[in-house]
Amino acid sequence: MRLKNDFPALAQSISTLNQLADSSDKDSNQLANIIVKDQGLSSKILRVVNSAYYGAFSGTISRAVVILGVNGVRSIAASLSLLEHFGEKSNVPHIKDMLSESLYSGLCAREICKGVDRELAEEALLGAMLRRLGGILVAYYLPDEEQEVRRLQEVDGLDGVEAEKQVLGTDYARIGREVAKEWNFPVDIRACLDDPGEIPKKRTHDRSQRLQLMAHLADQATSTLRQGRSRQSMARMKKLVASYAQTLGVEPLDIVDSIGSAKQEYMDFKVNFVSDSEKVRFVQSLDEETAGAADATQVVVHAEDPQTLTMDVSDTGTIHTRVAGVLDREQMLSEGLQEVTRMLVGGLPVPGVDRRGVGDTVSRHGFKRIIAAEWCAKSGELVASAGVGDEVEELQQHFRLRCSGRPNLLTIAHMQNSDVYIKDATKSGVREKMPAWFDRIKAPGSFFVLPMRTAAGPVGMLYAEYPLAYGFDENPNVLHLVQALRNQLTLGLGQLQLAAVAP
């Protein structure tokens, strides 16, 4: 690679930026002067730091260094140098795709930093991006070798590292680490290229370790999303998030939200190597189902007239509908759902019911939150009466469904008395069929809608969320447990309504 015409210039540019890595005083003016000498790099940095993420401070390079710090600006400069160098000089879609993966991974790490340590945000972005440096270098400077590596994987079925070693005598990760060292990247940044090994069980406050963990988490999350959405991939994502949440000192749901919000950050990030349409295609690829996954649910609502409503739920697998009969009460007791039932039927607080314990029960089943809504015949509305779970107060505030006017997925499920399981609530096709307030809440990954009806008529609805798409697929008993909970709630609410009208 050193023999290529542009490699020495790239190496010199990045090495110069990194010269301050070991400087004890980290002179901000010195760094600003280095960047200002490169007019192209200066304009790129200002374009990025003037984006919405930084509050559009409309400043100079010197001001950017003051606000973001030496490490922050140096990390942005190095990131942009790599993206623009390889992106502007290559028309190969495969390389642009690798650069998009690298950038998205970095933005995931930066978003996760919001809940861990904001001062590490730009370094986390760079550290996560560099994890793919070796592969990008080989694809750009050694295209024939990289193509042979891909052939061995796709045709001969070799593992990635095994194929890399067979062709190159080493692997991409080793190449990335050696080049990062030669380019004088700081030790903490280079550590991000190493796998952290066993994830610590306790929360770590070590700066370098947190940086490494966030870079590795973001890299693995990006790889998982790029494999396509399926029950298996979402199960891997859940396990990945859970393993890092405790050691980073953040909630699993916050990590999930960070990974999701990185999509918009990727769309807004100011780079020239991909067009807006190419950005859209990349983001869409993160939400695609794998072929034959048999778990993509689509809901289509028809409303020829207000009196005739139908809902077609098509699934490449099998859509679960109402299960007749009552489940074994011993199973419910063993799962602890009877406590949730008592809380939701009685409202909050309920004597003898520990709210924290109920919340633990909900979390133990993997739920994000559960809402019980009551039917008000006078107003023709379903209104949230009680709920448990994460940030449930926000959802309770908005959860109100009027069963007249334009239909939506929830009102049609209620009117048709149909149980509906939405496996991926992040898809635009689903969101378009939800109530208007759905866009104002922290959206789930998947959810159940279970109407509650007695012989006398409707009594309410049970709505149960899971933070990740395909979440309930992991345990086949979950559907039955939620339906058992609905059955108990139906009895309870039905009795309350009868008592309210009794003379």
PERAUR-V707974 format. One record per residue. RES is the residue in one letter. SS is DSSP state (a for helix, b for strand, c for the rest). NEAR is the number of other C-alpha atoms within 10 Angstrom. Layout:
RES:SS:NEAR + RES:SS:NEAR
This chain:
M:c:12 + R:c:10 + L:c:8 + K:c:9 + N:c:9 + D:c:13 + F:a:15 + P:a:12 + A:a:12 + L:a:16 + A:a:17 + Q:a:13 + S:a:18 + I:a:20 + S:a:19 + T:a:17 + L:a:21 + N:a:21 + Q:a:15 + L:a:21 + A:a:19 + D:a:12 + S:c:9 + S:c:7 + D:c:8 + K:c:15 + D:c:12 + S:a:19 + N:a:15 + Q:a:13 + L:a:22 + A:a:22 + N:a:12 + I:a:13 + I:a:23 + V:a:16 + K:c:10 + D:c:11 + Q:a:10 + G:a:11 + L:a:17 + S:a:17 + S:a:14 + K:a:19 + I:a:24 + L:a:18 + R:a:15 + V:a:19 + V:a:23 + N:c:18 + S:c:16 + A:a:12 + Y:a:12 + Y:a:13 + G:c:9 + A:c:13 + F:c:15 + S:c:14 + G:c:12 + T:c:17 + I:a:22 + S:a:18 + R:a:15 + A:a:22 + V:a:19 + V:a:15 + I:a:14 + L:a:17 + G:a:17 + V:a:20 + N:a:22 + G:a:21 + V:a:26 + R:a:25 + S:a:23 + I:a:19 + A:a:23 + A:a:20 + S:a:24 + L:a:20 + S:a:19 + L:a:19 + L:a:19 + E:a:18 + H:a:15 + F:a:19 + G:a:23 + E:a:13 + K:c:11 + S:c:14 + N:c:11 + V:c:11 + P:a:12 + H:a:13 + I:a:20 + K:a:20 + D:a:17 + M:a:17 + L:a:24 + S:a:22 + E:a:21 + S:a:25 + L:a:27 + Y:a:28 + S:a:33 + G:a:31 + L:a:30 + C:a:33 + A:a:35 + R:a:31 + E:a:27 + I:a:29 + C:a:26 + K:c:16 + G:c:15 + V:c:18 + D:c:16 + R:a:14 + E:a:15 + L:a:20 + A:a:26 + E:a:26 + E:a:28 + A:a:35 + L:a:31 + L:a:30 + G:a:31 + A:a:33 + M:a:29 + L:a:28 + R:c:27 + R:c:21 + L:a:24 + G:a:21 + G:a:21 + I:a:25 + L:a:20 + V:a:20 + A:a:19 + Y:a:19 + Y:a:17 + L:c:13 + P:a:14 + D:a:11 + E:a:15 + E:a:21 + Q:a:14 + E:a:16 + V:a:23 + R:a:16 + R:a:14 + L:a:18 + Q:a:17 + E:a:12 + V:c:8 + D:c:10 + G:c:11 + L:c:16 + D:c:12 + G:a:16 + V:a:14 + E:a:15 + A:a:22 + E:a:23 + K:a:13 + Q:a:15 + V:a:15 + L:a:15 + G:c:9 + T:c:14 + D:c:18 + Y:a:21 + A:a:19 + R:a:14 + I:a:17 + G:a:23 + R:a:21 + E:a:12 + V:a:16 + A:a:22 + K:a:15 + E:a:11 + W:c:19 + N:c:21 + F:c:24 + P:c:16 + V:a:13 + D:a:18 + I:a:25 + R:a:21 + A:a:20 + C:c:27 + L:c:24 + D:c:17 + D:c:15 + P:c:16 + G:c:7 + E:c:7 + I:c:12 + P:c:15 + K:c:12 + K:c:12 + R:c:14 + T:c:15 + H:c:13 + D:c:8 + R:a:11 + S:a:15 + Q:a:17 + R:a:23 + L:a:26 + Q:a:24 + L:a:26 + M:a:28 + A:a:36 + H:a:24 + L:a:25 + A:a:31 + D:a:24 + Q:a:18 + A:a:22 + T:a:21 + S:a:16 + T:a:18 + L:a:20 + R:a:18 + Q:c:15 + G:c:19 + R:b:23 + S:c:26 + R:a:22 + Q:a:16 + S:a:21 + M:a:21 + A:a:17 + R:a:16 + M:a:21 + K:a:20 + K:a:11 + L:a:17 + V:a:20 + A:a:15 + S:a:17 + Y:a:23 + A:a:19 + Q:a:17 + T:a:17 + L:a:26 + G:c:14 + V:c:17 + E:c:14 + P:a:19 + L:a:19 + D:a:17 + I:a:25 + V:a:20 + D:a:18 + S:a:21 + I:a:23 + G:a:15 + S:a:15 + A:a:22 + K:a:20 + Q:a:12 + E:a:19 + Y:a:22 + M:a:18 + D:a:15 + F:c:18 + K:c:18 + V:c:18 + N:c:13 + F:c:19 + V:c:19 + S:c:11 + D:a:11 + S:a:9 + E:a:16 + K:a:18 + V:a:14 + R:a:11 + F:a:20 + V:a:19 + Q:a:12 + S:a:15 + L:c:18 + D:c:18 + E:c:16 + E:b:19 + T:c:16 + A:c:11 + G:c:10 + A:c:14 + A:c:14 + D:c:22 + A:c:23 + T:b:22 + Q:b:17 + V:b:16 + V:b:14 + V:b:15 + H:b:14 + A:b:13 + E:b:9 + D:b:7 + P:c:10 + Q:c:8 + T:b:8 + L:b:14 + T:b:15 + M:b:16 + D:b:10 + V:b:15 + S:b:13 + D:b:14 + T:c:12 + G:c:12 + T:c:12 + I:c:16 + H:c:12 + T:c:13 + R:c:14 + V:c:12 + A:c:7 + G:c:8 + V:c:11 + L:c:15 + D:c:10 + R:a:11 + E:a:9 + Q:a:12 + M:a:17 + L:a:11 + S:a:9 + E:a:15 + G:c:18 + L:a:21 + Q:a:18 + E:a:21 + V:a:23 + T:a:21 + R:a:19 + M:a:24 + L:a:25 + V:a:22 + G:a:17 + G:c:13 + L:c:15 + P:c:12 + V:c:13 + P:c:9 + G:c:9 + V:c:14 + D:c:14 + R:a:17 + R:a:11 + G:a:13 + V:a:21 + G:a:20 + D:a:16 + T:a:19 + V:a:23 + S:a:16 + R:a:12 + H:c:16 + G:c:19 + F:b:25 + K:b:24 + R:b:23 + I:b:26 + I:b:24 + A:b:30 + A:b:27 + E:b:24 + W:b:24 + C:b:15 + A:c:11 + K:c:6 + S:c:9 + G:c:12 + E:b:18 + L:b:24 + V:b:21 + A:b:22 + S:b:20 + A:b:20 + G:b:26 + V:b:27 + G:b:21 + D:c:17 + E:c:13 + V:a:15 + E:a:15 + E:a:12 + L:a:21 + Q:a:19 + Q:a:13 + H:a:16 + F:c:20 + R:b:17 + L:b:20 + R:b:18 + C:c:17 + S:c:12 + G:c:7 + R:c:10 + P:c:21 + N:c:25 + L:a:19 + L:a:24 + T:a:22 + I:a:18 + A:a:19 + H:a:24 + M:a:14 + Q:a:12 + N:c:17 + S:c:18 + D:c:20 + V:b:23 + Y:b:22 + I:b:24 + K:c:26 + D:c:27 + A:c:24 + T:c:17 + K:c:16 + S:a:9 + G:a:14 + V:a:18 + R:a:17 + E:c:13 + K:c:16 + M:c:16 + P:c:19 + A:a:11 + W:a:13 + F:a:16 + D:a:11 + R:a:10 + I:c:13 + K:c:12 + A:c:18 + P:c:23 + G:c:22 + S:b:23 + F:b:27 + F:b:21 + V:b:22 + L:b:27 + P:b:29 + M:b:27 + R:b:20 + T:b:13 + A:c:7 + A:c:8 + G:b:11 + P:b:21 + V:b:25 + G:b:26 + M:b:27 + L:b:25 + Y:b:21 + A:b:23 + E:b:25 + Y:b:25 + P:c:25 + L:c:26 + A:c:27 + Y:c:26 + G:a:26 + F:a:26 + D:a:18 + E:a:13 + N:c:10 + P:c:9 + N:a:10 + V:a:16 + L:a:18 + H:a:15 + L:a:18 + V:a:19 + Q:a:22 + A:a:23 + L:a:21 + R:a:22 + N:a:21 + Q:a:19 + L:a:26 + T:a:25 + L:a:15 + G:a:17 + L:a:24 + G:a:22 + Q:a:12 + L:a:15 + Q:a:14 + L:a:11 + A:a:10 + A:a:9 + V:a:7 + A:c:7 + P:c:5
